[in-house]
């Protein structure tokens, strides 16, 4: 008779909690009248039924062959008992403990460790298993296999037990062996063992298939998981809710989004148990499809179901919010993660850093970067480049230099993306020598400049009014096998707006080579020979031939060029065409209390043109007797150019003074210039009088 020396029966089952689930609960103990001491009475012991060993059954104690009980009466009384209190000070305590199944279980664990490390041959395996003696219990086989992790020796161990045990439920031994392959992510051996089961006439059960499905998932083969799931009906098996929940993850990873979401809907209706891994897959599904609200809904459902997110869930959410350009939500999720006791991993830092950089949350991104450096978290080249691209967009020159030097010192070698960002930063700042130095460093590192780099260099030379260098750089495109795109042509056009009149023809030739339609429009402006109809026709054909993303930039630059050449009428024609083609929308707005002109999306030349047209419209309305509203306003926006201290508002203010226009910057509305109806009418009357005098 085996004795349990523990004070609680749960201590016997605790080591096997990963493999066995108790099907009965412990009962309160009562006093045993055969004992004089106030010791707990033993519980009734159920009959021993080894043939019903299951992964879901508790381990029961086995009768040890050499159990020696001193009293016949006690032996008889204890034959149906599971637990007995033994005085630990008794000289028999150690002997009884050694004969308990708890001691045998510890011995089986050591045996499993030995089998994991031994050579995968029958002799070595048999030598170790011979330690079990002749009376091998079915339960012993389950424990040994369940604690193994060596797939090669596990097959030999399985064969050894199959030959020696009269086990009605051999499927259990195969299932625990399949678990060994799952631990090792060895789907190939698992599939071969499954075939062997069928050849031996052993019918797989739900645990067999759930193990094969989870092995496929862990092996990153979701398609295989789907195959195993869809085989279950052919074996007369119905998936349980745990299997269904696992298949949400498998279908999602396999790309069958519709099936995954269908199962997820059923899961919510039928309240299946879904683990954090599956929730992570659902978040990824919604994120890939662009349904970022769906990602957040899944996260909220997790919390409602009391499923604790793991680090993978948080990282997946942070990545989704980064791609959604919702840094405020990424910040909240990151705070939740920290509050729940998780330590950010490299993946976490990468996700939150990308989220801030994509949304141009410069200060937050730099804070995360400094925290990573303080904690010794390494950044790879991609994260360094992401930071540098953000710095280029926000004009953070000093920060970019610091990050660039840190990148080189860290061993993350700069690549073409790195150099492109640095050249852009210096180019937009007008620092020609630094931009050229960075270009030389790029060439020395073995990277040839791409179109993006050459665009930045041309922009830099344009700011410095080094027209010959612009032309020289343009002529490098052909030898490098680079074809100018529309953005490059837009850059050339922008450079023309900063170039002295006497050098414009040099750039016009480059533009004509890059884009013939744009070249025609530019030459019509420079030659001043094109008629109004001809000019508008060619401009309309140009805008019809280019992409929507560059139309406004082209139109802005062409109007800037017109203003520089003192061709206001041509600029007005371009603005009219831009309004007709809906390149510009909502420039003017009217209400009963205020008429407004909105210039935030315009360049300086385009804004002046729009102002000229608006004032003319006001004059016509006033002359026709139309009642002006109490307030008139011009909205220039309050932003400044990222590489300049000036914005449209500061430049526009001086121009309004030149016109003697009664618009004054509003103290309570940044970027707005306002005037009253009375002041506006007085201004319009004075303009009308000036026109009469001029005639």
PyMOL commands that set and color helices and strands:
alter all, ss='L'
color gray80, all
select helices_A, chain A and resi 10-14+50-52+72-78+93-98+101-117+122-132+138-146+151-164+170-183+187-199+206-218+222-235+241-254+257-270+276-288+292-304+311-323+327-339+346-358+362-374+381-394+397-410+416-428+432-444+451-463+467-474+476-479+486-496+501-514+516-527+532-545+548-564+568-580+604-623+648-658+677-694
alter helices_A, ss='H'
color red, helices_A
select strands_A, chain A and resi 588-590+594-598+631-635+664-665+672-676
alter strands_A, ss='S'
color yellow, strands_A
deselect
rebuild
show_as cartoon
